[in-house]
């Protein structure tokens, strides 16, 4: 394994590709957005922005699944958690995300039963072991995690595990990219597309971005050389004025993705409009549980109506995820908002832009 990691961090190859980018890069400004928190980490951890020409600007987009989950979802989960005989199960990062007034972590400290799971099937086991309790799994994330959640719902359906349900906030990436372009807030020249999502979906989900907007998309891996090669591929497409979708991450991403995972996801979920933190309602970008599996839809099972959501005063997480501001523009950053005491979602997850800036960026540099 170390051998393959070293290949993608080879200094000689890195120097060669940097020289090629500098030689082929046009002189006009180029704005490229990465829509994956893992890519944001790579960019800042390895100083990618400092290795490429100054006129290429890398912009972080809404690529953190925890960050884009709006406060109303968290508020609803907290309300369900306070019902009698309910166990809330969730991926680890979600427990710390602040809602309008509290977080699941704080409520857990007050005695509410909230449990961290590494897989939705862990929540299924908890439901089997606690037949007198209602077990609710918080379904968040993009196409990467949705198939596993869908498989858990299928398992509960087939095995009549009636005390299990999912509160779904699953989202899909392409329509978010469309929403950013339609907003007109930022003038992008290309997208660095998420590797993990594309492993499931394949590369053709981005075709309409290239065809309708003339903006190229390159699916990228997560090593430094992956990122640099993806930037070079985008530079070459921009030079040719071609709106195309290309795949740099060929060792993991196949053209048509993982058809089995997609089939499971499409069997359980259907497209829906959904609210993205800081962006608003994006049509067809959500995944709602189909009527066939309605007994496993926590939204329907509990019929909870949360109060209007509120953001922490001064938090600019939404502006950061839309790419119009960076974490160091926030007055809360590193002062009262830290990974130990986050005021906004972008500081919670390792993939959040604020958490990445906190770890790797010196605001004075």
N, C-alpha and C positions, 0 to 999 in steps of 0.2 A: 504494500500500500504506500509506504514511504517513497518508493521508487516513482510511482505515478504522481504523487504530490510534488516531488522535486522537479519532475519534467515540466510542470505547469508554473514553476517558480524559477526557471532557469535564467540566470542573469544575462547570458549571451543572447538568448532568444528575446528576452525582454528589451535589451538595448537595440537589437535589430528592428523589432516591430515599432519601437518608439521613433527611431530614425525614419522608418517608412511612413508613419503617421505625419511626422513633421514635413517630410518631402512632398507628400500628396495632399496635405490639408490645404483647402482654399483659404484666402485671406479674409473673407467675410465672416461675421459671427455665426457660430453654429451652436444650437441648443439641443441637447440630447437628454431625454428623461428616462431614468431607470424606474420601473414600476415594480420593484421587488426589494424588500428590506434587506435581504441577503446580499444583493448587489451593492446597496448603500454601504453596508459594512465593508465589503471588499474595497470599494472606492476609497474610503477614508482610512481603513487599516493599512493599506499599502500605498497611500498617497498618490493614487492614479491621477487625480486632477492636476497635481504638480508635475506629472511626467509628460503631459500632452500640451499642445500649443494653447496659449492663453485665450485664443478666440473660440476654443471649444469649451462650452460651459455644460457641466453635468448637473442635472436638476433631479432632486429626489421627489418621487410622486407617491401616490397612495398605495404603497406596496406592503404595508404592515397590516395583517388581518385583525390584530387586536386594536390597532389605532383607528381603523376605519369603522369599527363598531360603535354606533352612536350611544349616547347616554341613556336614551329611552329604553334600549334593550337591557342595559345593566340595571336600570331602575325597575324594570319588569321582573328581571331575574331575582332581584332582592325581595320584591313583593311576594313572589312565589315561594322563595326560601322561608318566608315568615309564616306560611300556611302550616297547619298541623300535619304531621307525618309526611313531610317532604324532605328528600335529600337532593341537594343540588350537586351535580358533578360537572367538572369543567377541565379544560386544558389549563396548565399552570399559570401562564401569563394573565389569563382573564380574571383571575381572582383578585389581582391587585389594581385593576383599572378603576379609577374613580368614576362613579356615576354622578348624579346631580347633587347628592348630599352624603353619600357613603359608598363603600365598596364591599364586595363579598368578603374580602379579607377582614375588614373591620367587623362585619356582621358575624363572621365565624368566631371572632374573638369574644363576641357577646353570647356565644352558645348555639348559633344557628348551624345546622349540619351541612357543611360545604366540603366536598372532597375533590382532590385533584386526581385526574385520570391521565394516563399516557395514551389511552386508546378508548374509543367509544365502547369497545367490547368490555373494558373494565367496568363501565357503567352498567352494562347488561348483567355482569356477574353480581354487582351490588344489588341490582333489582331482584335477581334470583335469590340472593341470600337474605333479602329483607322484603318478604312478600306483603307485609302489612304497611309498607312505605311506598310513596310515589317517588320514583327516581327520575329526575329531569337532567338531561345532558344539554349543555349549552353548545349548540352547533355554530361555530364560527370558522372563518377561513375561506379561502378561494377554492378553485377546482382541485387543489392539492389534497385538502382534507375532506371535501364533500363526499367522495366515493366511500370512504371508510365509515362515515356517519350513515350514509345510505345503506351500507351493508349491515350495520347494526340494527337499523329500522327493519330491514328485510328479515333479519334473524328473529327479532322480537315478534314480528307478524307471523312468521312460519311456526314459531314455537309458543305462540299465545302468551307472551310475557306482557300482560296488560298493565303492569305498574311501571312501565318504562315509557318515556316520551322525550322528544327533542324540541327545544326552543331554538328555532333556526334563524340565524343571521348570516347564513352563507351568501357569499357574493361571487360574481364572476368578473374577470378582469377586462375583457374587451370593451364592454359598454361604458366602463369607467374611463377608459382611454378616450372613447368617443366623446363622453361628457366633458372631459378636459379640453378637447379640441374645439367643441362647440361653444364653450364658454368664452373663448377669445381672450382669456386672461394672459396666456403666454403663447408666444409664437415658437412652436417646436419644429425642428428639422428632422427628428428621428426618435424612435423609441428603442431602448434596450429592454427586451421583453423577458419575462420571468422564466427561468429554467424549470423550476419545480412544477409550476402550473402547466407549462408546455409539455412536460413529460406525460401528463394525463391527457391533455387536449390535442396534442400535435400543434403544428405551426399554422394551419389554415384559418384558425379563429381570428387571426390578425389581417387576413387578406383584405377585408373591407377598408381597413385603415389605409393601406397602400393604394387601393383602387379608388376609393371615394375622396381621399384627402391628399393623395400624392405623397404621403409621408412613409418613409421606409421603416421597417421593423426588423431587428436582429435578435433572435433568441440566444441568450448568452449563458455560459456556465459561470462558476463562482470563484475560480482561481484568478490571480492577477493577469496571467496571460490570456485567459478567456476574455476578460474585460477589455484588455488592450486590443485583442484581435477583433472583438465585436465593434469597438470604436473605429478601427481601421475599415471594417466592412461597411459601416455606415458612412464614413468619409467617402469611400469609393462610390457608393450609391448616390450620395449627394452630388458628387462631381459629375456623375452621369445623368443627374436629374431624373433618377428612376425611383418611382414608388414601388418597392418590392419587399417581400418577406423572405429573409434568409435565416438559416439555422447554423449558428456557430457551435452549439452544444450537441454535436452529432453523436457523441459517445453515450448520451443519455436520452436525448429527445429524438424520437422518430417522427417522420412526416405526419403520420396519422395518430400519433400518441399511443394511448393504451385503450383500445376499443372496449375491452371488458370492463374497465373502470368507468368509462363513459356510459356504457349501457346500464350499469348498476345505478349511477347517478341519475340518468334520465328516467329510469323506472320509478324512482322514489320522488324526485324533485321536478318542479316545473318553473319556468321563468316567472318572475314577479317584479314589480317595482319595489325598490327598497331605499332606505335612507342611509347615506354615507356621511360619516362625521365630516363636517366642514365643507361638504360638497352639496348635500341635499339629496332629494329623491332622484335617482337615476333609473329611467324606465328599463325594464327587462334585465336588470343587473343582479337581481336577487334570486335565491332558490327557495321556493316554498314547497312544503310537503304536499304531495298530491292527495286527492280525495280518497283514493284507495287505502292510504295509510293514515287517514285523518285521526284514528284513535291514538296515534303516536305523535300527534302534533300538540305540543304543550300550549301553544297559543289558543287552540280550540278547547283543550281539556280544562284549562284553568280560567280562561276568559278574563284575564287581568287587564285593567286599564290603568296605566301609570299616569302620574301627573305630568304636565308639560316639562320636558327636560331642560336643564340649565347647565351651562358651562362654567368652569371656574373663572372668575373675573380676571381678565388680562391674558388668558391662555389663547395662543394663536395656532393651536394644533391644526385647525382646519386650513388656515392659510399655508402652513408648511406642507401639508399633504397635497394641496393644489399646486404647489411649486412656485407660489408668488412671494413667499418669504422663507427664510432659513431660521433654524433654532436660535442663533445668536441675535436675531432681531427681537426676540421675546424678552420682556422685562423680568419675567419670572425665572428665566433660564439660569441655572447654577446658583441662583440666589435663594428662592424659596421652593423651586421645583428641581428635585434631584431624583436619581433612581431609588434612593432610600425613602423619599417622601414625594412621590410624583403628584403633581396637580393636574396634569393632562395625560392622555393616553399615549402620546408620542414618547414619553419618558419611561413608560412601563416596560414594554417589550424590548429585548435585545435588538429587534429589527426596526424599532421606532427611530425616526430621524433624530429626535432630541437625545435619546439614549446613546446613539452612535456619536453625535457631536460631543456629548459630555465626555465620552471615553477617549475620543481621538483628536478633537479639534481644540487648539489653543486659540481663543478669540482674539488674542493680540498678534497672532502670526499672520 
